[in-house]
Amino acid sequence: MGNKVEGNMSGAFELSEKAAVVTGGSKGLGLAMAAYVAEAGADVMIVSRHLGEGEAAAEAVRRQGRKVLAISADIREPDQCGMVVTKAVEAFGKLDILVNNAGVNIRKPLVEYTETEWDTVLDTNLKGLFFCSQAAAKVMMTQNRGRIINMSSAAAQIGVPLLGPYCASKGGVTQLTKVCALEWAGHGITVNAIGPTYIKTPLTEEWVSDPERYEQIIRRSAVKRLGETSDLRGVLLLLASDASDYITGQTFYVDGGSLAGWPIEW
Ligand SMILES: NC(=O)c1ccc[n+]([C@@H]2O[C@H](COP(=O)([O-])OP(=O)(O)OC[C@H]3O[C@@H](n4cnc5c(N)ncnc54)[C@H](OP(=O)(O)O)[C@@H]3O)[C@@H](O)[C@H]2O)c1
């Protein structure tokens, strides 16, 4: 006997009645992802250090008709990660989805990094992501259900000159994603990561606007363009929704084929 085929897939990626937290949701990819989960039906809490920017983002996302709040927190501080989750549960009564998106980058040769610069990148991209996940998982365990989605990067797979701490942090995100997935699967929590290549945001704008660098990035891409924030929408909603119950511990690269190999025309 084959497996039974059933169900109406039209609403497979919908998130109505879900409650989400998006760290770094005030701009760039986080703002876009906050809008996508709200558009799919979820209430959203946007986290960033600058409350004014977070509130402006929340106002824009609120137009999707959902409850959208902004909160100021620095995720490098574990206590503040805990506070974010507590406030989200107070506001929404639960927490279904955590998008660990907040991240920073500092570009310079390895021999020039200071300890403070190293700590800034690792504490935001890896330590903060871990303590937000830990706080969220404690709540999700009581619900026996949850979705954690981490922002990794193509830089988790390949080394990139001038991005030493960033590559180390994103490699760490991809590995940590696997361990969280294994430890929390028994509690109904899935943990996956998304790894984009270059998408124009405040983080990358100056870099990708340089014509020579742009050309080098495009040369590596199989589809010959930069990513768009909208390229993240499908995989984000898949991983946030009930459709991904059987998917955990994975990193999904949204990279226009950049990691597939060597896009040479013989
Ligand atoms: N753009 C790309 O091409 C690309 C490619 C691969 C991966 N990524 C990853 O995707 C994520 C988002 O990147 P992006 O390009 O959208 O960056 P972005 O435009 O610079 O936005 C970063 C967000 O993170 C917040 N943030 C930074 N440090 C924080 C902290 N300590 N505590 C709380 N919030 C903090 C920022 O708000 P405040 O400054 O107000 O705190 C902002 O909302 C990052 O993890 C990045 O590594 C991006």
The ligand as a Gaussian input file, in Angstrom:
#p B3LYP/6-31G(d) Opt

LIG

0 1
 N       22.093000      41.073000       4.023000
 C       22.742000      40.004000       3.615000
 O       23.225000      39.948000       2.474000
 C       22.904000      38.834000       4.523000
 C       23.478000      37.664000       3.997000
 C       23.617000      36.553000       4.835000
 C       23.195000      36.598000       6.141000
 N       22.653000      37.757000       6.639000
 C       22.239000      37.761000       8.039000
 O       20.898000      38.195000       8.128000
 C       20.694000      38.912000       9.348000
 C       20.124000      40.293000       9.063000
 O       21.031000      41.001000       8.229000
 P       20.654000      42.406000       7.604000
 O       21.464000      42.507000       6.372000
 O       19.191000      42.591000       7.544000
 O       21.282000      43.396000       8.709000
 P       20.881000      44.922000       9.090000
 O       20.144000      45.549000       7.970000
 O       22.145000      45.577000       9.554000
 O       19.898000      44.737000      10.332000
 C       20.385000      44.190000      11.525000
 C       19.298000      44.196000      12.577000
 O       19.811000      43.605000      13.782000
 C       19.595000      44.504000      14.886000
 N       20.659000      44.291000      15.867000
 C       22.000000      44.365000      15.676000
 N       22.654000      44.129000      16.829000
 C       21.699000      43.871000      17.775000
 C       21.742000      43.564000      19.159000
 N       22.912000      43.462000      19.823000
 N       20.589000      43.379000      19.821000
 C       19.397000      43.495000      19.171000
 N       19.288000      43.782000      17.847000
 C       20.434000      43.977000      17.164000
 C       19.601000      45.893000      14.220000
 O       18.931000      46.881000      14.983000
 P       19.709000      47.848000      16.044000
 O       20.977000      48.280000      15.376000
 O       18.757000      48.944000      16.341000
 O       19.956000      46.985000      17.242000
 C       18.816000      45.594000      12.936000
 O       17.442000      45.544000      13.223000
 C       22.054000      38.927000      10.048000
 O       22.132000      37.857000      10.962000
 C       23.027000      38.724000       8.904000
 O       24.255000      38.172000       9.328000
 C       22.501000      38.865000       5.861000

